[in-house]
Structure formats: structure tokens, C-alpha cells
Amino acid sequence: MMGASHAATGLLTGATVGALLGTHVADPFICAAVGAGAALLPDLDEPGSTVGRSLGLVTEGTSRLLRSASRTVYEATGTAYELRAGKDGGHRHLTHTIPAVVVFGLLGYVVAAVAPLGTALVVFAMAALGAGTVARSLKGWGPKRKRAVAAAVLAVVCATTAVYAPGGAPWLIGLTVAVGSLTHVLGDWLTRSGVPLAWPVKVNGKRWWMFRSPVAFHTGKSPVETAIKWASILGSVAVLMVGAQTGVAA
């Protein structure tokens, strides 16, 4: 799936996590911002992707490190059959596994719980990642610089809300990061390329066996992806409206 589609699905799952498990009216909004960015984390293994370029040197450097780590792990754990196939083990490998989802979630929790203003830091990073990726995809919506500024302002607003509004517990932030990342992995499972859901377990003699949906579609070329994106956006609005009206988690 494309970056904007991943961000939309993460927005919905994040808002849902906040509405179901949060205890304050701000939780669905905070978790929605976190989920939108977390649903892009797995694609940071590709420096040339929209998310890999979304925040300039920060995401580009992170992408290069993750791609290198993915290749190293692929070479260390791939079976002889897989290594002979000549794949580099970069994109859609290590960061698209269940263990990676768990690690992303734990990192989100640790930073939110330990670092000074940790929750604000995680919320800002995830909101900036999500908004920055969407801003880069809206090429017909004004100059790139203005779109980048708008994304940065939105991230600051989200982080400020996390600081001053009640809610945003570290465990909830970490869980949302994990769920958002998992949303990305499952979204890519719906595409033709698939994802290594079973890693590090061997399947049919391969440790990096790519699972894909029986009705998989081409990334960026299917009306199914467009439908998923807009359904997620509308669903997010509905969840956030319900959360705002009730004032507590659903």
C-alpha cells in the first residue's frame, strides 16, 4: 500500500485503540496521531519511499540504518535456498515482521515512560511522520515547503495536546505504536508482494516466506486500496466524533 493509505489505516486503528482503551477524552485524538505515524514505521526500511523522505535527513538516515539491519538479518537467518535466490533482504523484510512490531511498540512505551516529556516526543515524532508523508503525497496542494510547514505545525499541536491534556498514558502510547505498525504489515499482506508473517519460523523451506491475501491487489493501482483509504478516513472521523461526545473511552 502507498504511504497515504497506510497513514489513513493507522489513523483509524489508533483512534479506535484510544476510544476503546483510553480513559480521557483526549486519548482517541492522541492515539489517532500516533497510529497514523506508527503505520508508516515499517516502510522506513526504504530510503527512497515517501516516508523515507518525509522528514528529510532524519528519516533518510533512519531508513538507511534499517535497510542495512534488514539485509544483515536476512543474510544471517535466510535458508541456503533463499540466499541463492539473490534477494537483498532490504525492503519488506525485517521491519515487516511480528517481532519488529513488538519492538516498535516497546520503544514507543520506553520513550514515553522514561524520557523527559517522553509522551510528547513520541506523539510529535509519529504525528510528524504521518503528516509529513501525507504532505509529500499531496503534490497538487501548493508548494512543498508550505505543505511541510503545515505538517510540522500539526505535529506540534498534537504533541502540545499530549503534554497539557489529560490522558496519553505511556502504556497506551506504546500499544498504539505496536497496533499501528501491525496495521501496516497487514495492509501489505493485502498486496501482491506479501510480508514475512511467520519469520523466524520456516515455512516451505523458507524463513522469509511471503504471505499474501488470497485476493491480493497491486500497490497503488487498485480501487480496493482507494476504498480502504477513504473508508479509514471516514471511520476515523466517526470514531473521534463519538469519543468527543462521550468524553470517555467507548
N, C-alpha and C positions, 0 to 999 in steps of 0.2 A: 504494500500500500504506500501511497505518497505521504509526505510529511504532514500536510494539512489534514489528511484523512486520519492519520494516527493521532494527531493533536485533538481532533474532534471526538474520537472514541475515548481518548484519555480524559477529556473534559467531562464526558458523561459518566464514566466509571468513577472518576474522582468525586464528582458531585454526589453520586449515589452512595459511595462509601461515607462521605461526610454526613449525608442525610440519615443513613441507617445507623451509624455508629457514633456520630458526634453528639455532644451534649449542649452545644451552644448554637445560636442562630448563625454565627459566622462560619461554623465548621464546613457546611456544604460549599460555601464560596472559596474558602481557603483550600479545601481538598480539590475543588474543581481546577484551581490554578495549578496546584501541584500535579494533579493527574494529567493535565494537558502536556506538561513538560516531561513528566516521567514516561509517558507513552512514546517519547522520542529517543529516550536514552539508548535503547539497543542499536539504533542506526548511527550512533557515534563511532561505530567501527568503520565508517566510510567517510574519509576526509572530503570527498567530492560531493557528498549528499547535501541537500538543502539544510538539514540540521547540522551537518558537519561544518557548514559555512555560516550558520545563523548568527553566531556571536563573535565572528572574526577569529583572531589569533587564539582565543580561549578554547573554542570548540574545535578549531583546526588542529591545535596541539593535542588536545584530548583524543581526537579521532585518530591521529597518527599513533599515539600510545596504545589505544585499544586495538587498533588493527594489528599492530606488531605483537601484542599479547595474544590475540586470537590466532595469529599464524603460528606462534611458538607453541601454544597449547595444542593446536591441530596437529602439528608435526610430532609432538610428544605423545599424543593419545590416539592418533589415527591408526587404523589397521594397515598392514602391508598393502592390501588391495586398494585402500583409499589413497595411500601415499603414491602408489604407482599411477593413479589417475591424473596426477598433475595439478590438482586444485591447490590454491594458495592458502585456503583456510581463513581468509580475511572476513569479508562481509558475510553476514548471516550465519555466523558460526558461534563463537564463544558467547557473544552478548545476546544471542537469541536462544539461550538455554534456560531451563528452570533454575539451575544453580546461580546463574547470573542475575535472574530476577530476585532471588533471595538476597544476594549480595547488595544489589541496588537498594533494596528495602532496608537492610541493616545499616548501610551507610547513611541513608536518609534519617533513620532513627538516631544513630550515634551523633551525627552532626547536630540534629535538632535538640538532643538531650544534653550534650556536653559543651558544645561551643558557645561562647558568649553570643547572645542573640541568635542562637543556632536555628531556631524555627524560622526566623525572618530570613536567614541566609538560604535555607533550603527552599523556602517559598519564592524568594527572589530569583534564585537560580533556575528553578523549574518554570516559573512564570515567564522569565526572560527567554528560556529555551523554547517554550511553546509559542509565545507571542513573536519571537524573532523568526522562527521558522515559518509561521503563517504570514508574517510581513514580507518575507522574501518571496513567498509564492504569489503574492498579490501584485504582480508586475505592472498591471494597468492602473493601479490605485495610487498614482502620484510618485514623486521621486523616491529613490531607495533610501536616501538619508532621512526624509520625513517619516517614512514607514518605520525605520529603525528607532527614531526618537519616540514615536508613538508606542512602540513595543517596550522601550525602556521605561517610559512613564507608567505604563500599565503594570510592569513588573514591580516598580517602586510602590505603587498604590497597593498592590497585593501584599507585598512584604510589610508595609506600614500597617495594613489591616491586621496582619498576623501578630504584630507587636502589641497593638493597642486594643484590639477586640478580644473578648474572652474566647477561649477555645484554642484549637491548634495544638493539642497535646502531642508530644514527641512520638508516642506510640502510634497515634493516628496518622501523623505525617509519614512515618516510616512505612506503615501499612499501605498508605495511598501510593507511595513511590513504587512499592512492590506490585500492587494491583495495576497501576498504570503501565509498568514495564511488561507485565503479563498480558495486558490488553494489546500491546504492540506485537508480542510474539504470536498471540492467537490471531491477530489481524493478518500477519504474514503467513500463517498457516492456511489462510483462505486463498492464498495466491499460488500460482504455478510453481514458484521456486521452492516453497515449503520452508520448514525450520527443523532443526535437530532436537525435537522434543524429548527424546529418550537419552541424550548424552548424559553421563558417560557409559550407559548400558549399550551393549552391542545388539543390533537388530539386522538380521540377514547378513551377518558377517561384517557389518559396518558400525562404527561407533558414532559416526556423524550422518546417520541415515536421515534423509529429509522427508518429514511427514508433511502431507498436504491434504487439504479438504477434497472430498470426492467431487465437489462442484467448484474447484479452484478456478480463479479468473486471472487475467493478465493485469499486473500492476499498472494503474493509471490509464487503462484502456477499456475498462468495463463500467457499464451503468450501475452495476451492483455496488462498486466502490463509491460511486457518487451518491447512491441511495443511502449507503451506510453512513457516509459523512454527514449528510443533511439530516438524517434521522437522529444521529447522535447529537447534533447541534440543537435540534428542536427538543429532543429528550432532555438535554441539559437545562434548557430554559425552563421546561416544565418542572424538573426536579428542584431547581433553585427557587422557583416561584412558590412551590409547596413548602420548601424549607423556610422561606421568608415569612410565609403566612402563619405557619405553626409556631415558629420561634424556637423550636427544639427539634431534635432528630426525629425522623419518622419512625 
